[in-house]
Amino acid sequence: MRARTALLLDAVSVVAFVAIGRVSHDDGVLSAGGLLALSPFAIALAGGWAVTRAWRHPAALATGASIWAITVIGGLLLRSALPGRDLEPSFVIVTALVLALMIVGWRVVATVATRQPTRRRGSRSTAR
């Protein structure tokens, strides 16, 4: 998988996470508030890509797990620095779970989809 595609999938994951949260709270997605809600997680995602050098192995599960952790922790820390943005425990849990499902989840699907079938022990090959 190309790094560009992986970065796009990660970015779509973060945008979708924020959009779902904004819609569930009857807030506008395409507004200044929406951009304010997105920015901490987008910045943390970019940091995650830089720290892990994700472009080397963009679809690897370990890469995804590291990007997820940096995005969650960094995004929550940056968000908490904004005025009026407290970190409710329920928000922290939902953030961690949803972003894990999205950022690591697409990598799990890609890994399973591209896995080569293994030959069972003792089975014979038909090619001679």
Phi and psi in degrees as a GROMACS rama.xvg file:
@    title "Ramachandran Plot"
@    xaxis  label "Phi"
@    yaxis  label "Psi"
@TYPE xy
-76.769  147.351  ARG-2
-60.8365  -37.6204  ALA-3
-59.9509  -42.5132  ARG-4
-66.8729  -43.0008  THR-5
-63.651  -42.6203  ALA-6
-63.1505  -40.7695  LEU-7
-61.8443  -43.7948  LEU-8
-64.0839  -39.024  LEU-9
-66.3018  -43.3092  ASP-10
-63.9715  -42.5247  ALA-11
-62.1811  -37.5489  VAL-12
-60.272  -46.4635  SER-13
-68.0309  -43.1444  VAL-14
-62.6143  -42.8781  VAL-15
-63.7402  -41.3437  ALA-16
-57.3746  -48.7833  PHE-17
-66.9685  -42.709  VAL-18
-62.7172  -43.1164  ALA-19
-61.8614  -43.2772  ILE-20
-63.0563  -42.6185  GLY-21
-65.5125  -43.8517  ARG-22
-66.1009  -39.9201  VAL-23
-66.4451  -20.2121  SER-24
-107.056  16.7845  HIS-25
55.8808  36.209  ASP-26
-104.451  153.995  ASP-27
-72.751  133.173  GLY-28
-78.9398  -46.7161  VAL-29
-93.5662  71.8575  LEU-30
-148.557  173.955  SER-31
-60.9011  -37.2438  ALA-32
-64.7124  -36.5147  GLY-33
-65.0973  -42.6621  GLY-34
-67.205  -36.4226  LEU-35
-65.3917  -37.838  LEU-36
-70.7258  -34.3338  ALA-37
-76.6558  -37.2538  LEU-38
-56.4526  -42.9704  SER-39
-61.3068  -38.6864  PRO-40
-77.8598  -33.0491  PHE-41
-67.0542  -41.875  ALA-42
-63.9296  -43.9345  ILE-43
-65.6641  -37.4964  ALA-44
-62.4647  -45.4236  LEU-45
-60.4875  -40.8866  ALA-46
-63.1143  -40.2322  GLY-47
-61.1244  -42.3447  GLY-48
-63.9035  -41.5814  TRP-49
-68.7856  -46.6161  ALA-50
-63.5482  -42.7452  VAL-51
-84.2588  -10.2147  THR-52
50.3051  52.0357  ARG-53
-59.2104  -22.6726  ALA-54
-63.4476  -17.9745  TRP-55
-73.9393  -41.4097  ARG-56
-140.63  68.3805  HIS-57
-64.7728  -28.2584  PRO-58
-98.8359  1.31991  ALA-59
-67.3087  142.121  ALA-60
-62.4264  -38.5111  LEU-61
-64.0989  -38.4714  ALA-62
-62.5816  -46.5948  THR-63
-61.918  -41.0248  GLY-64
-64.6968  -40.1232  ALA-65
-67.8217  -44.1625  SER-66
-61.3764  -42.1937  ILE-67
-58.9557  -49.3261  TRP-68
-61.9148  -43.8524  ALA-69
-67.4269  -39.8726  ILE-70
-64.9917  -43.4319  THR-71
-67.4051  -53.6869  VAL-72
-65.2885  -48.9643  ILE-73
-64.0458  -43.0018  GLY-74
-63.4241  -42.3495  GLY-75
-67.3359  -39.7876  LEU-76
-65.4003  -44.4596  LEU-77
-64.9591  -41.1545  LEU-78
-62.4426  -40.9938  ARG-79
-66.7431  -19.6989  SER-80
-79.0439  -14.5417  ALA-81
-77.0858  145.299  LEU-82
-62.5025  133.104  PRO-83
76.248  13.8421  GLY-84
-113.573  86.8731  ARG-85
-81.4161  159.541  ASP-86
-102.306  89.8745  LEU-87
-70.0834  139.616  GLU-88
-54.7526  -39.3926  PRO-89
-63.4611  -36.7516  SER-90
-67.0976  -40.5272  PHE-91
-61.9046  -44.7093  VAL-92
-65.0652  -47.669  ILE-93
-62.0731  -42.729  VAL-94
-58.7187  -49.1797  THR-95
-62.4463  -45.1556  ALA-96
-69.5267  -45.8751  LEU-97
-66.9129  -44.4647  VAL-98
-68.3387  -31.6622  LEU-99
-63.4807  -46.9427  ALA-100
-58.4206  -39.4768  LEU-101
-83.318  -52.4121  MET-102
-73.2353  -43.7044  ILE-103
-84.3993  -32.6068  VAL-104
-58.3122  -45.504  GLY-105
-66.5342  -28.7356  TRP-106
-71.273  -36.185  ARG-107
-62.6516  -46.368  VAL-108
-61.065  -44.6999  VAL-109
-63.647  -39.5808  ALA-110
-64.9189  -45.4776  THR-111
-65.6207  -41.2039  VAL-112
-67.8221  -28.703  ALA-113
-102.979  1.72214  THR-114
-67.616  134.414  ARG-115
-80.4914  137.068  GLN-116
-64.6818  139.221  PRO-117
-96.2679  144.793  THR-118
-81.6096  135.555  ARG-119
-73.1889  148.748  ARG-120
-62.5876  132.503  ARG-121
86.9428  -8.07448  GLY-122
-80.8865  148.274  SER-123
-97.9881  145.046  ARG-124
-83.8101  140.675  SER-125
-80.8085  -17.5908  THR-126
-81.9665  132.786  ALA-127
